[in-house]
């Protein structure tokens, strides 16, 4: 029996995507100023993306050396069961609904609804406790972004007309 952990479904594809992403990012970093000098603006991005490519290649090589996880042969089904459980799918739907509601309801209302729904679904506590936690989290976010950093938050086309 091997001491190496088995390669999980989708792990090889993810490692390949990391290498490809690193290569594309390196190409864009090269486009900033090329290899024209050590003090040009593109040097740091090229170093960072070069490190991404090298580490991605090491990860890919390590992934390919490990044996595949034994299973029923249906890699796509195992991938979906391992990485897309119901909890993740529900949160994905909540995030998409948040993105759709943001232009209509504005940051404060859409974020309050999203935080309440996500906390209630994930934490499953008393509704009043979830409501208070959502309000405190939203207040902290509002203070940091609106007051400290002075970011203009979206007001929303629907809610902006009401106030």
NORSUL-V971418 format. One record per run of one state. SS is the DSSP state (helix for helix, strand for strand, loop for the rest). FROM is the first residue (numbers start at 0). TO is the last residue. If there is no record, write none. Layout:
ss from to
SS FROM TO
SS FROM TO
This chain:
ss from to
loop 0 5
strand 6 6
loop 7 9
helix 10 32
loop 33 40
helix 41 64
loop 65 66
strand 67 67
loop 68 73
helix 74 82
loop 83 84
helix 85 122
loop 123 125
helix 126 147
loop 148 157
helix 158 161
loop 162 162
